[in-house]
Amino acid sequence: MTIHKEGRAIIISFFILLSAINLLVFYFISDHRIVTWCLGIVSFLYLIFIVRFFRKPARVLNTDENNIYAPADGTVMVIEETSENEYFKDKRIQVSIFMSVWNVHINWFPICGIIKYFKYHPGKFLVARVPKSSTENERTTAVLEDKNKRQILVRQIAGIVARRIICYAKEGSEVSQNSEMGFIRFGSRVDVFLPLGAKVHVELGQKTKGTQTIVATF
C-alpha cells in the first residue's frame, strides 16, 4: 500500500501544522503535562486518519470486456430503474455506491473505451445518501463507450463533508478498464447508469471493492 498522489501535499501540510501547534503548546504551557500529552495523542491519531484516508491499495486490475466492475469501494445503496436526464435521456439501471470516510476514495473506470461526454457540475453538499444529491450536489458526469458501442454513465458525487472532486476523464480520450478515474475527498458516492439489458450482480447493502467486484455484465 502507498499514499495516493492527491493526498501527499495535504498530509505534509497537516504534519507541519500539527507539529507547529504541539510545539507552541509545549513551549507556552509546558507545566501542564496532561494537556500537552492529550494534544499530542489527538494530533497523532488525526494524522493517522488522514494518512489512512489517502491510502492507495495494491490490487490486481481485472479486465473483461463484458464485465462492469465497481468504480469504488463502498456499500451498494441504490439499485433501480430510473430516468437518466443529463445525457441518455431515457430509462437506465442505476447502481449507486456510497463511500464512507473509512473507505478507499479512489475511483476507477468500470469499463474500457472512449470518453464520449464529460461535464463538471458545481452544486450543493447534501448528504450523499439522499436521492437528490445525484442531481443537486457537486458532481462530475462521464460517459464511456466501448468498442461494441455499449455505453455507461459514471457520476462522481460530493457528500456533506466532501469538498473536492478530482476527475481525470477527458472527453475524446481512451481509457483502460479499472484505470484511475479520479478521487473524492472525505465521504461521497458514485452512481453508475447501465443499459436496461445489463444483468446486475450486486445486492443492496453489499460491500464493493473497486476494480474487483463485478457490478453487472452487458
N, C-alpha and C positions, 0 to 999 in steps of 0.2 A: 504494500500500500504506500502511496505517495501523497503529496499535497497538490491539489489542483491549482493550476496557474492563476485562476481567478481569485484565489484566497491568499496567495503568498504576500502581497503587499499589505493586505488587511491584517494578517497575522503579525507581521513585523511591526505595523503601526500600533496594534494593541499591546504588543510586548513592550514597546518603548513607552507608551502611555502608562501602562500599569506599573512598570518599573519606576518611572518618574514619580507617580503618586505614592508608591510604597516608600521610596527614598525620602520624599518630603515629609511623610507622616512619621517615619522613623526618626528623622532629624529634629522635628519640632515637638514631638510628644514621645520621645524615646523612653520616658519614665513609665508610660502606660504600656507595658509589655503585652498585655492581653489584647489591646486594640491593634497593635502592630502585627501580632500573630494572626489574629482573626482576619485582618485585611489581607495579609499575605496568603492565607489559605484560600480565601474567597477569590482573590486575583488569580491564583494558580488554577483553581477549578474552572474559572471563567475562560482562561486561556486554553485549557484542555478542551473545553466545549467548542471554542472557535476552531481549534486545530481539527477536531473530530468532524465538525460540520463540513470542512473543505477537503475531507479525505477523498482520495481517488483510488478505488479498489482495483486490483489487478484481476481482470476477467478474460476468459477465452471468448472472443467475439464470434458468436454463431452466425451463419449465413445460410439462408434458404429462400429462394425467390417466391415461394408460395406461403411462407410464414410472415406474420406481422408480429414483431417482438415488442415487448413492453418498452416504452420510451423512458421509463423512470422507475425507481424503487418507490414503493409505497403501498397503498391499500386501494383496491377497486371500490369506488363509491357510487358509480353510475354505470348501468348497462341498459340502454333503452333505444327504441326507435324514435327519432326526433327529426325536426326540420333544421337543416344547416343553411342559414340565410346569407352568409357572407360571400361564399364562393360557389358552392354547388347549387344552392337554391332549390333543393329537393330533399327527399327523405334519406336519412342515413342512420346507421347504427352508431350510437355514441358510447364510448367506453372512457370513463374518467378515473384517473389515478391520483389520489391525494397523498402528498408528501408532507410528513410532519418534520419538525426540526431535527429529529433523530435519524431521518433517512439520508442517504447519499443524495445530493441535489444536482448531480449531473443529469442532463437529458441526452437521449440518443435517437438517431433516426431509425424508425421501425422497419423501413424497407430501403432498398437501394433505388436510385432513379434520378430524375431531373426535378429541380425545384421549379415548379410551374408558376407559383404565386407565393409572394411573401409580403406581409404587412405588419408593422408595429402599431399598436393601438394604445395611446395613453388612456388612463381611466382611474377608477376608484381602487380602494384596497379593502374590499369587503372580505368577510371570512370565506376562504376558498371552497368550503364545503357547500355553500348555498348555491342553488342553480343559477341565479342571475349573475354570479361572478364570472360566468363563462362569456357574458356579453357586455358587462359593465366594468369589470376590473381592467387594470393594465394588463396587456396580453400581446402575444405575437401569434400570427397565423402563417403556417407554411403548408403548401400543398405539394405532395410528391407524386410523380408519375413514373411507374416502372417501364421496362422495355415492352411489356404487353399492354400498355396504355391503361393500366389499372391505377386509380388514384385514391389516395387517402389524405386527410387533412389532420395536421397535428397543431394543437394550440397550447402554448405555454401561458399560464395564468398566475399572476401575482396574488399572494394572500394578504391577510391582515397585517402581518409583520414583514412580508417580503417587500423590498423597496427597489429591487433592480432585477430585470430580466435580461439575460445575455443570450443572444441567439446568433449562431454562426451561419445560418441559412442565407444564401444569396440567390435571388431569382435568376434562373437560367443555368445555375451551376449543377454539376453532377455530384451526388453523394453516395457513399458506400453504406450498406446496411450495418447498423449498430455503430457507426462512427459518431463522434460527439456532435450533438445539435446545439448544445448550449448549457446554461447554468442559471438556476433561480436561487436567490439568496433568502434564506430563512422562512420556510413554510410556504407551500403553494400547491398547484395541481397541474396536470397535463390531461387534456382531452384529445381523444383520437376519434375521428369520424370515418367510418368504414362503409363500403358498398353494402347494400341490403343483402346481397348474396353471400357475404362473408360469414364464416362459421366461427362464432365466439367460443373460446376455450377457457375463459376465466369466469369466476363467480363473484357476486357481491361479497365484500368483506375479505376477499382473498388477497394475500400479500404478493406483490410482484417484485421481480428482480430485473432491473433494466438490462437489456441485451440477452437475457436468459429465458425469461418467461414468455411463452407463446400466447399472445393475447387472442389472436384469431388467425384463420387461414383463408386465402382467397378461394 
